[in-house]
Structures are given as structure tokens and as C-alpha cells.
Amino acid sequence: MNAQTKQSGFTLIELMIVIAIIGILAAIAVPQYQTYVNKAKFSEVVNAVTPYKLAVELCAANNSVTAATFAAACSSSASATNGVPANLAATTTAGSSVSSVTLGAAAQIVAVATTALGGANYTLTPTVAGTSASALLTWSNSGSTCLTVGYC
């Protein structure tokens, strides 16, 4: 009887298949990871509009605005009298993703990301539904460029 030696380890083709599978997975995962990183950075831009949004909502509630009186009472032109913050360039800090936040004439809030995120903007447009003093204020972000790049 001949004694057979037992072979141990992987063959070259098995190792090449494993490396090919890892390469394919990396080619798919890295771009997806970068998209998630940009979405996370853009959340800072979305959060930057919160004080403006809250101030406009408080202005609308405190002044009992209607659809007809909302723009005059709670826009940037009324900021000194009704507590709505005036246009403000965002404070630039290391790692900050916000370039600027502005409040428009019709109380539209626009937050712009830095060039690292392609300068995408997050635009919130308020709409007052109803003519009574307890009219409902709703927000729409349909004009945002972050929708086209998938950040918001």
C-alpha cells in the first residue's frame, strides 16, 4: 500500500475567485458608501433651517395670520417686529457643511450646502391654508436641488 499525502490549503484558482468576488463587492459598495456619507453631511444643512422654520411658525401662531396676511407678517422684511430671524450667513466652522441660510420675502427658507456637497440647496416654502386666524401652515421642499442628487 502506498501512503497518500493529504493536500492542505487552497488552490490558486480558488484564491483568484475569492479575490474577484471581493473586488466586485468593493466596486459596488464604495460608491454606495459615499452616497450615505454625503446624505449624513447634508443632514447638517437640513437641521440648519430648524431655527428659521420654528421662528416663522411662531410668528404665524402669535400673529394669527391668514393666507392673505402671512407674507407681510412673517417674511424677512418683518424680522425686526415679529421675531423672525433676518438673513444670516452661516458661521463657517471646520467640517461644517452649511454655506448659508437665508429667509426670503415670502418666508421661504433656503439653506445652501458647501461646494464639497455640490452646493445643493434645501428650500422650504411655507403655505398657509385657510382664511381664518387659526389657518394651517404647511411646508414644501419641492424646489430643493437636494432632491435631484438624492440627499434629502
C-alpha positions in Angstrom: 0.0 0.0 0.0 1.1 3.4 -0.9 0.7 6.2 1.7 -1.1 9.1 0.2 -0.2 12.6 1.4 -3.1 14.8 2.2 -3.1 18.1 0.4 -4.0 21.1 2.5 -4.7 24.8 1.7 -6.4 26.4 -1.3 -5.6 26.1 -4.9 -4.7 29.2 -7.0 -8.0 29.3 -8.8 -9.9 29.3 -5.5 -7.9 32.2 -4.3 -8.4 34.1 -7.5 -12.2 33.5 -7.3 -12.3 34.9 -3.8 -10.3 38.0 -4.8 -12.6 38.6 -7.8 -15.7 38.4 -5.5 -14.2 40.8 -3.1 -13.3 43.2 -5.9 -16.8 43.1 -7.3 -18.4 43.8 -3.9 -16.0 46.7 -3.3 -16.8 48.2 -6.6 -20.5 48.2 -5.7 -20.1 49.1 -2.0 -17.7 52.1 -2.2 -20.0 54.4 -4.3 -23.0 53.5 -2.1 -20.9 54.3 1.0 -20.0 57.7 -0.5 -23.7 58.5 -1.1 -24.5 57.6 2.5 -21.7 59.8 3.7 -23.0 62.8 1.7 -26.5 62.2 2.9 -25.2 62.3 6.5 -23.3 65.5 5.8 -26.4 67.1 4.2 -28.4 66.4 7.3 -26.5 69.3 8.9 -27.9 71.5 6.2 -31.4 70.3 6.8 -31.0 70.9 10.5 -29.7 74.4 9.9 -33.2 75.6 8.8 -34.8 74.5 12.1 -34.5 77.8 13.9 -35.9 79.7 10.9 -38.7 77.3 10.5 -39.6 77.5 14.2 -39.5 81.3 14.1 -41.8 81.5 11.1 -44.2 79.1 12.7 -44.2 81.0 16.0 -44.7 84.2 14.0 -47.7 82.7 12.3 -49.2 81.4 15.5 -48.6 84.6 17.6 -49.9 87.0 15.0 -52.9 84.8 14.0 -52.1 85.1 10.3 -54.3 84.1 7.4 -53.3 83.2 3.9 -53.6 86.9 2.9 -51.6 88.4 5.8 -48.9 85.7 6.2 -46.3 87.1 3.8 -46.4 90.6 5.3 -46.3 89.4 8.9 -43.7 86.6 8.8 -41.3 87.3 5.9 -37.7 88.6 6.2 -38.9 92.2 5.9 -40.9 91.8 9.1 -38.0 90.2 11.1 -37.4 93.1 13.4 -41.0 93.3 14.6 -42.3 89.7 14.7 -39.2 87.7 15.9 -38.3 86.1 12.6 -34.5 86.0 12.2 -33.0 88.2 9.5 -30.9 86.7 6.7 -27.8 85.1 8.2 -24.7 83.7 6.6 -23.9 80.5 8.4 -20.9 80.5 10.6 -18.1 78.7 8.9 -16.5 76.1 11.1 -14.2 73.3 10.3 -16.2 70.4 8.9 -19.3 72.4 8.5 -21.5 71.5 5.5 -23.6 74.7 5.6 -22.7 77.6 3.3 -25.6 79.9 4.1 -29.2 80.0 5.4 -31.5 82.8 4.2 -35.1 83.8 4.7 -36.8 85.2 1.7 -39.6 87.7 1.1 -42.4 85.1 1.3 -40.8 83.5 4.4 -39.1 80.9 2.1 -36.1 79.4 3.8 -33.1 78.4 1.6 -30.1 76.5 3.1 -27.2 76.0 0.8 -24.5 73.3 1.2 -20.8 73.9 0.7 -19.1 73.1 -2.5 -18.0 69.7 -1.0 -21.6 68.7 -1.4 -22.0 70.3 -4.8 -23.7 73.4 -3.5 -27.1 71.6 -3.3 -29.8 73.6 -1.6 -32.7 72.8 0.7 -35.6 75.1 0.1 -38.7 75.2 2.4 -41.7 77.1 1.1 -44.5 77.8 3.6 -48.1 77.7 2.6 -51.0 79.0 4.7 -54.2 77.1 4.1 -57.4 78.8 5.0 -58.6 82.3 5.7 -59.3 82.0 9.5 -56.9 83.2 12.2 -56.1 79.5 13.0 -55.0 78.7 9.5 -52.8 75.7 9.0 -49.1 76.3 8.0 -47.5 73.6 5.8 -44.0 73.3 4.4 -42.9 72.1 1.0 -39.4 71.4 -0.2 -40.3 70.9 -3.9 -37.8 73.5 -5.1 -34.8 71.9 -3.5 -31.9 70.7 -5.6 -31.0 68.2 -3.0 -33.9 66.1 -4.3 -32.3 65.6 -7.6 -29.0 64.4 -6.1 -30.7 62.2 -3.5 -29.5 64.0 -0.3 -32.9 64.8 1.1 
